[in-house]
Amino acid sequence: MAVLFFDIGATLADVSFEADGSLRFHPRPRVLDVLAHFADVRKGIISNPGPGQDDAERAAAALEEAFAGHFTDDHLIHWGPKTSRAIFDEAVTSAGGSADDCVFVGEDHDERAFARAAGMRTAAHPVFAQAAVENRPVLWTRIGLPQGRTLGQLEGLANGTEVVPVHVPSDRLVLAMATVLGAEVLQRGGFTTDLRGSVEDSAAFLVRDDRPVTLTEGFAAASEESGADIETALRATAAYGFVCGEVVGKAAPPVGSLGPAPGGVYVAAPAGVVIEDVHPPGARPGHIERLLPDPALLSRPGVVQTEGFAVEGLAEGFGNGVPSPETVAAVRAAVTPEALRGHVARLSGVDPLVAGQPGKVRSRDASTVDNERVVEALTRRFQELGLTVRRQAFGWRGHRLFNLEAEHRVEGADTAVLVTAHLDSTSASGHFVDADGRPRPYDPAVDPAPGADDDGSGTAAVLTAAECLRALVADGRQPTRNVRFVLFSAEEQGLVGSKFYARAAAAAGDRIVGVFQMDMIAGRQNGSAPTVEIHAGSSVPGPVVDASDALGDLVARTARTIASDVTVQQLTGVDDPAVGRSDHASFHERGWAAVAVSEDLFPSSDGTPGTGTRQYHTPGDTVLDEDHDTEFAASIARCVTTTALTLAGL
C-alpha cells in the first residue's frame, strides 16, 4: 500500500501570514477532491515552515485548520528544508516500507529530484497522485482547440481527468501536464493532444527570443499566414538551440523543447538547470517566464468580473477624465521627488535600510538575505500606515520568499484596486571578473544588485501611494473600493512572485477592478524628453483587452492633466513589446484588467532605442547614477497614484 507525502506551499495550499501573525493555508483547486479520493490511504507532509520550533507548531495548527481529518499520523509529518534528500529519507523511514512505496507530491521540480534520489516516486501536482501510485508517466502536452471547441469546454473535461494546464497562449492552444489517460479523454472530446515528453523532475518556461528572424529565399513566396507560421517555427528552433548551447555547451542537451511559444519557445528544464540565467543576444526585459500549473487557468475567473464591471464603469468617479482637485493636491504633497529618493536610497543601499540603525542593503536579489530584510522593513512601514498587512510565502530554488500585500479595507466593499511593483533586483547583465581579472558570471552571493531603478523606483512609488492614501483618510476621505499595495518578489526569475499572487487571488475569488504595475520609472538619459510608456497589451483575448486599454486611457488622461511636460506612449494589442514581460501579465493571465507603467524602456517600432536607464541589471543601477531622475519618477508615480485612487473612489 502506497504512502503519499505532500508538500504544502503551492501544492496543497497557498500560504499567507495574516495581519495578526497567524499562518493560514488556503487549499488549492482540486486538492480537497484528491484528498477525499485517498481517504483510506496513509498520508503525510514534507514541508518547510521555517527554521524554528514555533514555525513548525504554527504550521501544524494551520494544517489541522485547513485539512482537518486528512493528516492524522504525526509520524508522517516532516517539517524542514528540502534542499537535499535528507528529509525525504526520513519520510521513507517513517513510512516503514520501501522507498518505492512512497510518493512525494510537490510542485517544485528540484524537490522532486531530491525525492527521487531517495527512491520515492513523485507527482508534480495532486491531480497526478494516482498516476504516481500506479507508476504511470505524466507528460508535457500541447492541447489544440479546433474550431467549434472552447476553453470552457476544455475546462469541463480537464477538471474531470488527469490534466492540469500551465499556460494558455491563445484560444486555440494550451500547454499542460497530462497522463495518457487524460489525453485520451480530451481526444474523445474533440481536442488534439501533442505529447512532448515526461514531466518527472522538470519545470516549464517560456523563453522569448527577440533576435530578428529572416526567411530564406525559398520561403519568400509563402502566404502571409504560412510565412508567420514559418517565422514562429524558426524562432522557436533558434531559441531552443540557444538555450541548449548556453546550458550545456557542446554536450547532449538536457533541456526539452515543448514547441513554439509566443515570441520564442517552451522548454522543460530539468532540476538544477537555471533557465533564468539564459539571456539571448539583444534580449529585452522579461524574456523568461516561469509557468505554474493551475486548473483555474482555463476559466480565467477575472474575465467574468471584468465583463461585470464593463469598460465604461471602470472610469466611474472620473467625471470627464479629470480627478478631483483634492486627490490631486494630496498626491502632489505625498508623492515628491524627495520622498521617492529617500525610499530608493534605503532600498538600494545608499542609506541604512532603517533610519537610525546600522545595516545597508547590498542586494535585493531573491537569493540573498537582504531580500527578506527588505520585506521585514517594508512590512513595518505599511503597518505604521495603518494598513492590513499580509505576507504571502512561496518557494523558489530552496529559498522561502514573500510577496507583501498592504490593504486599506472599506466596510462593505467587495472589489479592489491594486497598486503594485516588484521588490527584488538583479545584476545579471553586469560585467564581473575573478581575482585574476578573467570574466565570470554574476554571483548574487557576493555581487551588489542595488536595483535603484529596477525596481526600487516602483517600490518607492507604491510606498508613497500608500502614504498619500493615509493622508487622505486622515483628512476624513474614504475610498469606495478596497485599495491594495502589493510588492512581488522573484520577478527577475520569470514573474514568479506575481504568478503565485495572482494564482492565489483567483483561487480565493478576489474581485479585482484594475492593477497598476510600476516597473522602472526613474530612468531618463540626460537631455532626453521625459517619456512614459503605458503598457496595456495582452495576449489573452476577450474583455481583458478592452478593460486594460481603458485603464491605460485613464493613466494617459491623468498624465495630460497633472504632468503635461511628459510625453505619453500608449502601447496596446499583441504588438505591445511588454506583453507577458512584467508582473501585470500575471493578472492578464487570469482575465483581470492591468497595465504596466514605465520609463521609455523599449525601442520604438523603427528600432530607435528607448531613453530609459543604461544601467539595466547592472551594479551601476544606483540612485546616484546620471540616468536616475527622481523628478521624472515623481511625475509618473503621481499619474499612477492619482489614477488608482480615483478609480478606488477618492
KOLVEX-237063 format. One record per residue (C-alpha): x, y, z; residue number from 1. Coordinates in steps of 0.5 Angstrom, whole numbers, plus 500, padded with zeros to 3 digits. Example, Ala and Ser with C-alpha at 12.3 -4.5 7.8 and 13.67 -1.06 7.14 Angstrom:
! KOLVEX-237063
PT    X    Y    Z  gufi
PT  525  491  516     1
PT  527  498  514     2
This chain:
! KOLVEX-237063
PT    X    Y    Z  gufi
PT  500  500  500     1
PT  503  507  498     2
PT  504  512  503     3
PT  503  519  500     4
PT  507  525  502     5
PT  505  532  500     6
PT  509  539  500     7
PT  504  545  503     8
PT  506  551  500     9
PT  503  552  493    10
PT  502  544  492    11
PT  497  543  497    12
PT  495  551  499    13
PT  497  558  498    14
PT  501  560  505    15
PT  500  567  508    16
PT  502  570  514    17
PT  496  575  517    18
PT  496  581  520    19
PT  495  578  527    20
PT  501  574  526    21
PT  498  567  525    22
PT  499  563  519    23
PT  494  561  514    24
PT  493  555  509    25
PT  488  556  503    26
PT  487  550  500    27
PT  489  550  492    28
PT  484  548  487    29
PT  482  540  486    30
PT  486  539  492    31
PT  481  537  497    32
PT  478  532  492    33
PT  484  529  491    34
PT  485  528  499    35
PT  478  525  499    36
PT  480  520  494    37
PT  485  518  498    38
PT  481  518  505    39
PT  484  511  506    40
PT  491  512  504    41
PT  496  514  509    42
PT  498  521  508    43
PT  504  525  511    44
PT  507  532  510    45
PT  514  534  508    46
PT  514  542  508    47
PT  519  547  511    48
PT  515  552  515    49
PT  521  556  517    50
PT  527  554  522    51
PT  524  555  529    52
PT  520  550  533    53
PT  515  556  534    54
PT  514  556  526    55
PT  513  548  526    56
PT  508  549  531    57
PT  504  554  528    58
PT  504  550  521    59
PT  502  544  525    60
PT  496  548  527    61
PT  494  551  520    62
PT  495  544  517    63
PT  489  542  522    64
PT  485  548  521    65
PT  485  548  513    66
PT  486  540  512    67
PT  482  537  519    68
PT  482  530  519    69
PT  487  529  513    70
PT  493  528  516    71
PT  493  524  523    72
PT  499  521  523    73
PT  504  525  527    74
PT  510  520  525    75
PT  509  522  518    76
PT  509  530  519    77
PT  516  532  517    78
PT  518  540  518    79
PT  525  542  515    80
PT  529  544  509    81
PT  528  541  502    82
PT  535  543  500    83
PT  538  535  500    84
PT  535  528  500    85
PT  536  528  508    86
PT  528  530  510    87
PT  526  525  504    88
PT  530  519  507    89
PT  527  521  514    90
PT  520  521  511    91
PT  521  514  508    92
PT  524  511  514    93
PT  518  514  518    94
PT  513  510  513    95
PT  516  504  515    96
PT  516  500  508    97
PT  521  501  502    98
PT  522  508  499    99
PT  519  505  492   100
PT  512  505  496   101
PT  513  512  498   102
PT  510  518  493   103
PT  512  525  494   104
PT  507  530  491   105
PT  510  537  490   106
PT  510  543  485   107
PT  518  544  486   108
PT  522  540  481   109
PT  528  541  485   110
PT  525  538  491   111
PT  522  532  487   112
PT  529  531  484   113
PT  531  530  492   114
PT  525  526  493   115
PT  527  521  487   116
PT  534  521  490   117
PT  531  518  496   118
PT  528  513  492   119
PT  521  516  492   120
PT  516  516  486   121
PT  514  523  485   122
PT  508  527  482   123
PT  508  535  480   124
PT  501  536  482   125
PT  496  533  487   126
PT  492  531  481   127
PT  497  526  479   128
PT  498  523  485   129
PT  494  517  483   130
PT  498  516  477   131
PT  505  516  481   132
PT  502  511  485   133
PT  500  507  479   134
PT  507  508  476   135
PT  504  512  470   136
PT  508  518  467   137
PT  506  525  467   138
PT  507  528  460   139
PT  508  535  458   140
PT  502  536  453   141
PT  500  541  448   142
PT  493  542  447   143
PT  490  544  441   144
PT  483  547  441   145
PT  480  546  434   146
PT  474  551  431   147
PT  468  550  435   148
PT  472  548  441   149
PT  472  553  447   150
PT  477  554  453   151
PT  470  553  457   152
PT  469  546  454   153
PT  476  544  455   154
PT  476  546  463   155
PT  470  542  463   156
PT  474  536  461   157
PT  480  537  464   158
PT  478  538  471   159
PT  475  531  471   160
PT  481  528  469   161
PT  489  528  470   162
PT  490  534  466   163
PT  493  541  469   164
PT  494  547  465   165
PT  501  551  466   166
PT  500  556  460   167
PT  494  559  456   168
PT  497  563  450   169
PT  491  563  446   170
PT  484  561  445   171
PT  487  555  440   172
PT  493  553  444   173
PT  494  550  452   174
PT  501  548  455   175
PT  499  543  460   176
PT  501  537  464   177
PT  497  530  463   178
PT  497  523  463   179
PT  496  519  457   180
PT  489  517  460   181
PT  488  525  461   182
PT  490  526  454   183
PT  485  520  451   184
PT  479  524  455   185
PT  481  530  451   186
PT  482  527  445   187
PT  475  524  445   188
PT  472  531  447   189
PT  475  533  440   190
PT  481  536  442   191
PT  488  535  440   192
PT  494  533  444   193
PT  501  533  442   194
PT  505  529  448   195
PT  512  532  449   196
PT  516  528  454   197
PT  516  526  461   198
PT  515  532  467   199
PT  519  528  472   200
PT  524  533  475   201
PT  523  539  470   202
PT  519  545  470   203
PT  516  549  464   204
PT  519  556  462   205
PT  517  561  456   206
PT  524  563  453   207
PT  523  569  449   208
PT  528  571  443   209
PT  528  578  441   210
PT  533  577  435   211
PT  530  578  428   212
PT  528  572  424   213
PT  530  573  417   214
PT  526  568  412   215
PT  530  565  407   216
PT  529  566  399   217
PT  525  559  399   218
PT  520  562  404   219
PT  520  569  400   220
PT  513  567  396   221
PT  510  564  402   222
PT  503  567  404   223
PT  502  572  410   224
PT  499  566  414   225
PT  504  561  413   226
PT  510  566  413   227
PT  508  568  420   228
PT  508  560  422   229
PT  515  559  419   230
PT  518  565  423   231
PT  515  562  429   232
PT  518  556  428   233
PT  525  559  426   234
PT  524  563  432   235
PT  523  557  437   236
PT  528  553  434   237
PT  533  559  434   238
PT  531  560  442   239
PT  532  553  444   240
PT  538  552  440   241
PT  541  558  444   242
PT  538  555  451   243
PT  542  549  450   244
PT  548  552  448   245
PT  548  556  454   246
PT  546  551  459   247
PT  551  545  457   248
PT  555  548  451   249
PT  557  542  446   250
PT  554  536  451   251
PT  548  533  449   252
PT  542  538  451   253
PT  538  536  458   254
PT  533  541  456   255
PT  527  539  453   256
PT  523  543  447   257
PT  516  544  448   258
PT  515  547  442   259
PT  514  554  439   260
PT  511  559  444   261
PT  509  567  444   262
PT  516  570  441   263
PT  520  564  443   264
PT  520  557  445   265
PT  517  553  451   266
PT  522  549  455   267
PT  522  544  460   268
PT  528  545  465   269
PT  531  539  469   270
PT  532  540  476   271
PT  539  544  477   272
PT  539  548  471   273
PT  538  555  472   274
PT  534  557  465   275
PT  533  564  469   276
PT  540  566  467   277
PT  540  565  460   278
PT  540  571  456   279
PT  540  571  448   280
PT  543  577  445   281
PT  539  583  445   282
PT  534  580  450   283
PT  529  585  452   284
PT  526  586  459   285
PT  522  580  462   286
PT  524  575  456   287
PT  524  569  461   288
PT  517  567  464   289
PT  516  561  469   290
PT  510  557  468   291
PT  506  555  474   292
PT  501  549  474   293
PT  494  551  476   294
PT  487  548  474   295
PT  484  555  474   296
PT  488  558  468   297
PT  483  555  463   298
PT  477  559  467   299
PT  480  566  468   300
PT  476  568  473   301
PT  478  575  472   302
PT  474  575  466   303
PT  467  575  469   304
PT  469  580  474   305
PT  472  585  468   306
PT  465  583  464   307
PT  461  585  470   308
PT  465  592  471   309
PT  464  594  464   310
PT  469  598  461   311
PT  465  605  462   312
PT  464  603  469   313
PT  472  603  470   314
PT  472  611  470   315
PT  466  612  475   316
PT  468  618  479   317
PT  473  621  474   318
PT  468  626  471   319
PT  471  628  464   320
PT  477  624  466   321
PT  479  629  471   322
PT  481  627  478   323
PT  478  631  484   324
PT  483  637  486   325
PT  483  635  493   326
PT  486  628  491   327
PT  491  631  486   328
PT  493  636  492   329
PT  494  630  496   330
PT  498  626  491   331
PT  503  632  490   332
PT  504  633  497   333
PT  506  626  499   334
PT  509  624  492   335
PT  515  628  492   336
PT  522  627  489   337
PT  525  628  496   338
PT  520  622  499   339
PT  522  618  493   340
PT  529  619  493   341
PT  529  617  501   342
PT  526  611  500   343
PT  530  609  494   344
PT  536  611  498   345
PT  534  606  503   346
PT  532  600  499   347
PT  539  601  494   348
PT  544  601  500   349
PT  546  609  499   350
PT  543  610  506   351
PT  541  605  512   352
PT  535  601  511   353
PT  532  603  517   354
PT  534  610  519   355
PT  538  611  525   356
PT  540  604  525   357
PT  546  600  522   358
PT  546  596  516   359
PT  545  598  509   360
PT  542  593  503   361
PT  547  590  498   362
PT  542  587  494   363
PT  535  585  494   364
PT  536  579  489   365
PT  531  574  491   366
PT  537  569  493   367
PT  540  574  499   368
PT  539  575  506   369
PT  538  582  505   370
PT  531  581  501   371
PT  528  578  507   372
PT  531  584  511   373
PT  527  589  506   374
PT  521  585  507   375
PT  521  586  514   376
PT  523  593  514   377
PT  517  595  509   378
PT  512  591  513   379
PT  514  595  519   380
PT  513  601  515   381
PT  506  599  512   382
PT  504  597  519   383
PT  506  604  521   384
PT  501  607  516   385
PT  495  603  519   386
PT  494  598  513   387
PT  492  591  514   388
PT  499  587  512   389
PT  500  580  510   390
PT  506  576  507   391
PT  505  571  502   392
PT  510  566  503   393
PT  513  562  497   394
PT  519  558  495   395
PT  524  559  490   396
PT  530  554  489   397
PT  531  553  496   398
PT  529  560  498   399
PT  523  562  502   400
PT  521  568  499   401
PT  515  573  501   402
PT  510  578  497   403
PT  508  583  501   404
PT  501  586  501   405
PT  498  592  505   406
PT  491  593  504   407
PT  486  599  506   408
PT  480  596  507   409
PT  473  599  506   410
PT  467  596  510   411
PT  462  593  505   412
PT  467  594  499   413
PT  467  588  495   414
PT  472  590  490   415
PT  480  592  490   416
PT  484  597  486   417
PT  492  594  486   418
PT  498  599  486   419
PT  504  594  485   420
PT  511  594  484   421
PT  517  588  485   422
PT  522  589  491   423
PT  527  584  488   424
PT  533  586  484   425
PT  539  583  480   426
PT  546  585  477   427
PT  545  579  472   428
PT  548  584  466   429
PT  554  587  470   430
PT  561  585  468   431
PT  565  582  473   432
PT  572  579  474   433
PT  575  574  478   434
PT  582  575  482   435
PT  586  574  476   436
PT  582  579  472   437
PT  578  574  468   438
PT  571  575  466   439
PT  566  571  471   440
PT  558  570  472   441
PT  554  574  476   442
PT  554  572  483   443
PT  549  574  488   444
PT  552  572  494   445
PT  558  577  493   446
PT  556  582  488   447
PT  552  588  489   448
PT  545  589  486   449
PT  542  596  488   450
PT  537  596  483   451
PT  535  603  485   452
PT  531  604  478   453
PT  529  597  477   454
PT  525  597  481   455
PT  527  601  487   456
PT  523  606  484   457
PT  517  603  483   458
PT  517  600  490   459
PT  518  607  493   460
PT  512  610  489   461
PT  508  604  492   462
PT  510  607  499   463
PT  509  614  497   464
PT  502  612  494   465
PT  500  609  501   466
PT  503  615  505   467
PT  498  619  500   468
PT  492  615  502   469
PT  494  615  509   470
PT  494  623  509   471
PT  487  623  505   472
PT  484  618  510   473
PT  487  622  516   474
PT  483  628  513   475
PT  477  625  513   476
PT  476  622  506   477
PT  475  615  505   478
PT  475  611  498   479
PT  469  606  496   480
PT  474  600  494   481
PT  479  597  498   482
PT  486  599  496   483
PT  492  594  496   484
PT  499  596  495   485
PT  503  590  493   486
PT  510  588  492   487
PT  512  582  489   488
PT  519  578  490   489
PT  523  574  484   490
PT  520  578  479   491
PT  527  577  476   492
PT  526  570  476   493
PT  521  570  471   494
PT  515  573  474   495
PT  515  568  480   496
PT  512  572  485   497
PT  506  576  482   498
PT  504  569  479   499
PT  504  566  486   500
PT  500  572  488   501
PT  495  572  482   502
PT  494  565  482   503
PT  492  565  490   504
PT  488  571  489   505
PT  484  567  483   506
PT  483  561  488   507
PT  481  566  493   508
PT  475  569  489   509
PT  478  576  489   510
PT  475  581  485   511
PT  480  586  482   512
PT  478  592  478   513
PT  485  594  476   514
PT  492  593  477   515
PT  497  599  476   516
PT  504  596  476   517
PT  510  601  476   518
PT  517  597  474   519
PT  523  602  473   520
PT  520  609  473   521
PT  526  613  474   522
PT  531  612  468   523
PT  532  618  464   524
PT  538  620  460   525
PT  541  627  460   526
PT  538  631  455   527
PT  532  627  453   528
PT  525  629  453   529
PT  521  626  459   530
PT  517  620  456   531
PT  513  615  460   532
PT  510  608  457   533
PT  504  605  459   534
PT  503  598  457   535
PT  496  595  457   536
PT  498  590  451   537
PT  495  583  453   538
PT  496  576  449   539
PT  490  574  453   540
PT  484  576  448   541
PT  477  578  451   542
PT  474  583  456   543
PT  481  584  459   544
PT  484  587  453   545
PT  479  593  453   546
PT  479  594  460   547
PT  486  594  460   548
PT  486  599  455   549
PT  481  603  459   550
PT  486  603  465   551
PT  491  606  460   552
PT  487  611  458   553
PT  486  613  465   554
PT  493  614  466   555
PT  494  618  460   556
PT  489  623  461   557
PT  491  624  468   558
PT  498  625  465   559
PT  496  630  461   560
PT  492  634  467   561
PT  498  634  472   562
PT  504  632  468   563
PT  503  636  462   564
PT  511  636  460   565
PT  511  628  460   566
PT  510  625  453   567
PT  506  619  454   568
PT  507  613  449   569
PT  501  608  450   570
PT  502  601  448   571
PT  497  596  447   572
PT  495  590  443   573
PT  499  584  442   574
PT  505  588  439   575
PT  506  592  445   576
PT  513  590  447   577
PT  512  589  454   578
PT  506  583  453   579
PT  508  578  458   580
PT  514  581  461   581
PT  512  585  467   582
PT  508  583  473   583
PT  502  586  470   584
PT  502  580  465   585
PT  500  575  471   586
PT  494  579  472   587
PT  492  579  465   588
PT  493  571  465   589
PT  487  571  470   590
PT  483  576  466   591
PT  484  582  470   592
PT  485  589  467   593
PT  492  591  468   594
PT  497  596  466   595
PT  505  597  467   596
PT  508  604  467   597
PT  515  605  466   598
PT  520  610  463   599
PT  522  610  456   600
PT  524  603  456   601
PT  523  599  450   602
PT  526  601  443   603
PT  521  604  438   604
PT  518  601  432   605
PT  523  604  428   606
PT  529  601  432   607
PT  530  607  436   608
PT  533  606  443   609
PT  529  608  449   610
PT  531  614  453   611
PT  531  610  460   612
PT  537  608  464   613
PT  543  605  461   614
PT  545  601  468   615
PT  539  596  467   616
PT  541  590  471   617
PT  548  592  473   618
PT  551  595  479   619
PT  551  602  476   620
PT  544  602  477   621
PT  544  607  483   622
PT  540  613  486   623
PT  547  617  484   624
PT  547  615  477   625
PT  547  620  472   626
PT  541  617  469   627
PT  537  616  475   628
PT  532  622  475   629
PT  527  623  481   630
PT  524  629  479   631
PT  521  624  473   632
PT  520  619  477   633
PT  515  623  481   634
PT  511  625  475   635
PT  510  618  473   636
PT  508  616  480   637
PT  504  622  481   638
PT  500  620  475   639
PT  499  613  477   640
PT  497  614  484   641
PT  492  619  482   642
PT  489  615  477   643
PT  489  609  482   644
PT  486  613  488   645
PT  481  616  483   646
PT  479  609  481   647
PT  478  607  488   648
PT  473  612  489   649
PT  477  618  492   650
